[in-house]
Amino acid sequence: MRQRNALLSAVAGVLAAGLGLGQLTGLAGAAVAGPALSVDPVSGRHAISPDIYGMNFADEALARDLRLPVHRWGGNATTRYNFRNDTTNRASDWYFENIPNDNPDPSALPNGSETDRFVERDRATGTRTMLTLPLIGWVAKERARACGFSVAKYGAQRSTDPWAPDCGDGRKPDGTPITGNDPKDTGVEAGPQYVKDWITHLKGRYGAAADGGVKYYELDNEPDLWHATHRDVRPEGLGYDELRDRTYRYAAAVKEADPGAKTLGPVGWGLNSIFYSGLDQDTCNRTGCWGDPPDRAAHGGQDLGPWYLDQMKAYEDENGVRILDYFDNHLYPQQSGVSAADAGDAATQALRLRSTRQLWDPTYVDESWINQPVRMIPRMRELVDRHYPGTKIAMTEYSWGAYGHINGALAEADVLGVFGREKLDLAALWTAPKGTDPVAYAFRMYRNYDGKGGAFGETAVAATSTDQGKLAVYAAERSGDGALTLVVVNKTGEDLTSDIAIKGRTGVSTAQTYHYSAADLTAIQRAADQRVGANGYTGTFPADSISTVVIPEGGAEPTPTPDPSATPTATPTPSVTPTATPSATPTVDDTPTPKPAACTVTYTVAGQWQGGFQGGVKITNNGAAPVNGWKAGWAFTDGQKITQSWNGTHTQNGSAVTVTNASWNGTLAANGGSAEFGFLASLGGTANARPTAFTLNGSPCRTG
């Protein structure tokens, strides 16, 4: 039962008024005292990578809504994908079967494959693509269904596909694994040249990474589990040396095919992937040798993670080429029920919210078989700083589950805040939620809290709570308008009223507040504005909620309003009439002074290929009043024709192009507010001349 403490609320209101901390809203005796929060905009400053807000397999509408920065095409089924015949092998996820993807025109392959369409959806939403490459050395052999463990060929099995009963799970009826099967039942060998061919195909259609093409390539998916997930073609665990050698060959092929592309590896499945090779995991799972795993012992007793980074650095030192850009490991909470689809009981929900501490907290002992502090992000950062400086860190799969429940949303909001605070470089949720799921709203509180593109800031600043387990706070400064943005996560079932101290402010300003809570899982609610004084303010955060607070930059005391009852002081009239004196006739310059353009347009070409190109436009409002609803216009002179656009809606009549705002970016703030959109276009010729005249809502703009 929630506590009701009207006296405490009244006292808090009196204190707030007396200290200039702001006006309390929505209290009415319904809230209890919460932990004190403090923000220091000068301390702890560092850039927040936008790539931490990535996902796996998001639909286009959600990607557009969130302005999704990174989109990963990954998972077990991508390890053995063949781009030429558009067929995947589903591995142990589904009976080791080759299953062709639905394709509107198989005769056009490799053009129009699933991965081509994936890239094109990303380009339509302005999202960077990440594709998984087959370091395993096998891909699906043809565009036809096939079984890794055919019942007709290998005998009766423990389980078979209900829709394809000849495809078994690779285990005899007594559960023992079938051995000696032929990997060519489903596969064809694919070496580094296959990777080069695929990237060459992608570059031909979408340009190189530096020109707007595919930016990220995963060096396969969880190779330390191949002996389980892909045992029909790889029954033994992957050892230290083979992981290094495969990375050298395949990653070097990526850099040769597209030097601007970024690689991520070793893409391990979790914490154990930092300690043990796949060979040791395979061996010790069968023999219990965890205290002295033989593959690690054969490599000087060094854990796999630091050894792998040492090897990648050694390659660069010898060859002058960096073939690993991101140290990537997945993380799924191992606490019982935490990553499940269902929220679980009250104890599981409380455990889910506690377990986010494994991302950073050295005092948190993981409440699972791990039974030690995980501190995953600092651990990975320390490894790269010590063994391969300059390498970024990534977590391309993670999930705290319960996507359809407020508890999952609270955990996700906490996770995203930790990602930014702890300097993670890239992350991708496995897999994307539905747009109506509460977890999708957790992302919106950082990426689009107002439905108009309002976002959490890009520069993290120090923010602390006296009880992070009840009320977590994350803070960042936004570059566009200098606003201080806060995300506050109330992990309790009570409305909490807390003082928020903000260091270094002067004057008074008005903050906007948005809440997403258990009270309404279908929408983000705009709350009453808050008066923020020099010392901060006092706010109430609803039970089980995520709140985004936007505090304008600086703050100045309001200009005093004159007292209408006061008698004005009259200005004395001069008693002496001045004597006129002759003067020269002034010279009049009747040349009109040009008015500065009320807008600036910057036009860029991000990449060009045979027959097409990718363009981008930034429009800036230079006027003293905001622009509510914009329409940019220009004319092409070389027969260019826009085929797709994102962050705006285009129309084209002959050479004349018009792009109108999207639903979320229609307001251009006064004195420098801006919006950006992009497009793909075909070329009418080879010159691709840039437009020279632009308009905003019909008025001419200066070209930036």
C-alpha positions, 0 to 999 in steps of 0.5 A, a space after each residue: 500500500 502506498 503511504 500517504 503523508 500530507 504533512 510531509 508534502 506540505 512541509 516540502 512545499 513550504 521549504 521549496 517556496 522558501 528556498 526558491 526550489 520551485 513549485 511542487 506539482 501533483 502532490 496533494 498528499 499522494 507522494 512520499 519523500 524520495 532520495 535526493 538527487 544532484 546534478 553537476 553540469 561541469 563535472 563528469 562531462 563526456 560525449 555519449 555515443 548515439 550508437 548505444 540506442 541501437 537494436 536488432 531487427 526493428 521495424 521501419 516505423 519504430 526505426 523512424 520514430 526513434 531515429 534509430 542510429 544503428 540496426 544490427 542484422 545478427 543472431 545464430 541464423 545469420 552465421 551461415 547466410 548466403 547472400 547469393 541465394 538469399 538462404 539462411 541456416 537456422 542452426 540449433 534454433 530450428 533443426 539445423 535447416 536451410 530455409 530460403 528467405 521470402 523474396 519477391 524476385 529470386 531471379 534477380 539475386 543477389 540483387 534484392 536479397 534480404 540483406 539488400 532490403 535490410 540496408 535499404 530500409 535503414 537508408 530510408 530511416 537514416 540508420 547505420 547498418 551492421 551485417 554479420 559475416 561468416 567466419 565459420 567458413 560455411 554458408 547455405 549451399 543452395 536456395 532450397 530447404 535442406 536438413 543438417 541431420 536428416 532422419 532418412 540419412 542418420 536415423 531416428 532422433 529425439 525431436 523433428 521439425 513438425 512441418 519437415 519431419 525428415 529434419 531432426 535435432 541431431 540427437 539420438 532418441 536417448 539424447 546422445 549427439 549424432 556424430 560424423 554427419 556431412 557438413 555438405 548436406 547443407 553447406 558450401 565452404 566460404 572463405 575470405 573471398 566470399 566476404 570480399 565478394 559480398 562487400 563488393 556487391 554492397 558497395 556497388 549498390 550502396 557505396 562504400 562505408 565512407 560514402 554512406 554504405 554499410 558501416 559495420 561488419 560483425 565478425 560472425 556471431 558468438 563463435 565460442 558457442 559454434 560447437 553447440 549452435 552450429 555443431 552440424 558443421 562445427 562440432 568441436 569448440 573454437 580455440 584461441 589460435 583458430 579464433 585469432 587466425 580466422 579473425 586475421 584472414 576475414 577481418 583483413 578481407 573486410 578492410 581490403 574490400 572497404 577500408 572505411 568499414 568498422 569491424 566488431 569482434 569476437 562477438 562472444 555470448 557473455 562474461 565467460 567469453 572473456 575468460 574462456 575459448 570455445 574449446 575450453 567451454 566445450 571441454 570443461 562443460 563435459 569434464 568439469 575442468 573450469 579450474 584449469 582449462 587446457 586451452 588457456 593453460 596452453 596460452 600462458 594462463 591468460 584469459 581469452 579476452 586480453 589475449 585476443 586484444 593482444 593478438 589484434 594489436 600485434 597484427 596492427 603493429 606488424 601490418 600497419 592496419 587496424 582490423 578490429 575496431 570494436 571489442 564486442 561481447 553480448 550480455 544476458 542477465 543470468 539471474 533466474 527469470 530476468 531476461 524472460 519475456 514475462 515480467 515474472 512475480 514481484 521478486 523477479 521484478 525486483 531482481 530485474 531492477 537490481 541486476 542492471 548493476 552488473 553493468 557497472 557496480 563493483 560492489 554488486 555480486 551477481 545473483 546467479 551462478 556467476 556469483 561475483 561482480 561482473 561490472 561488464 562495461 568498466 571491465 571491457 574498457 579496462 581490457 582495451 585500454 590495457 591491451 589494445 588502446 583506441 579500440 571501442 567497446 560494444 554490446 551488440 546483443 543484450 536484453 533485460 526482458 519483459 518488453 510488454 511490462 512496465 518493469 521491463 521498461 524501467 530496467 531498459 531506461 536504467 540500462 540506457 542511462 548506464 550505457 551513456 554514463 559508463 561510456 559504452 560506444 555501441 549497443 543493440 537490443 536483442 531483439 527490437 520491441 513492438 512499437 506499442 511495447 513499454 520497452 519501446 517507450 523507454 527508448 522514446 524517453 531518450 530519443 523522442 519523448 515529445 513526439 517531435 524528436 525531443 531527445 536526451 543530450 549528447 554530453 553526459 554530466 555528473 548526476 547522483 542519487 542518494 538511493 539509485 535502487 529507488 530513484 535513478 538519475 542520468 543527466 546530459 547537456 543537449 548541443 542544439 539548445 544547451 538544455 540540461 536534460 534529465 532521465 529519472 527512473 522511479 523503481 518503486 510503487 510509490 510517488 516520490 518527491 525529491 529535491 534536485 540540486 543543480 550546481 552552478 545555476 543562476 536565476 530562474 527558468 521553466 523546465 518541461 517534464 514528461 512522464 511514462 508510467 504504469 498509470 498509462 502504458 499507451 502514451 507519454 504524458 506532458 506534466 505541468 512545467 516546473 519552476 527551476 531556481 538557482 539551487 534547483 527544484 523539487 519534483 514528484 516522480 510517479 510510481 513505476 515511471 520514467 521521467 524526462 526533464 528538460 531545463 533550459 540553458 542558464 537562467 535569468 531572474 525575470 524582469 520586475 513588473 512595474 508597480 502600477 500604483 507608483 507615481 511616475 517621476 515627470 521629466 522636466 520640460 526645458 525652460 529655454 528654447 534652443 536657438 537654431 543654427 545653420 547646418 550642412 545638408 546631410 548626404 543621403 545614401 539611398 542604397 538599401 541595406 540588404 537584410 540577412 537571409 532568414 534561413 541557411 541551407 547546407 547541401 551535401 552529397 554523402 556518397 555517389 555510385 554509378 547511376 545514383 547518389 545519397 544527399 543530405 540537407 540541413 536547414 537552419 532558422 536564422 530568424 528571431 521567431 520559431 518556424 512551425 512547419 517547414 517546407 524546403 525547396 530547390 531545383 535540380 539541373 542535371 536530371 536528378 530524381 529523388 527515389 527515397 527520403 527520410 526525416 521528411 516527405 519529398 515531392 518532385 515535379 520535373 526539376 523542382 523538389 519540395 521536402 516537408 517536415 516529418 511529424 517530429 521535426 517540424 519546429 525550427 527554434 528561433 536564432 539557429 534552430 535546425 533540422 536535417 533530412 536525407 535522400 537517395 536519388 538517381 542521376 540523369 547524367 554524370 555531373 550531378 551539379 549541386 543546387 544553388 538556390 534554396 527556399 524555406 517556406 517560399 523565402 530565399 535562403 543563404 547557401 551554407 
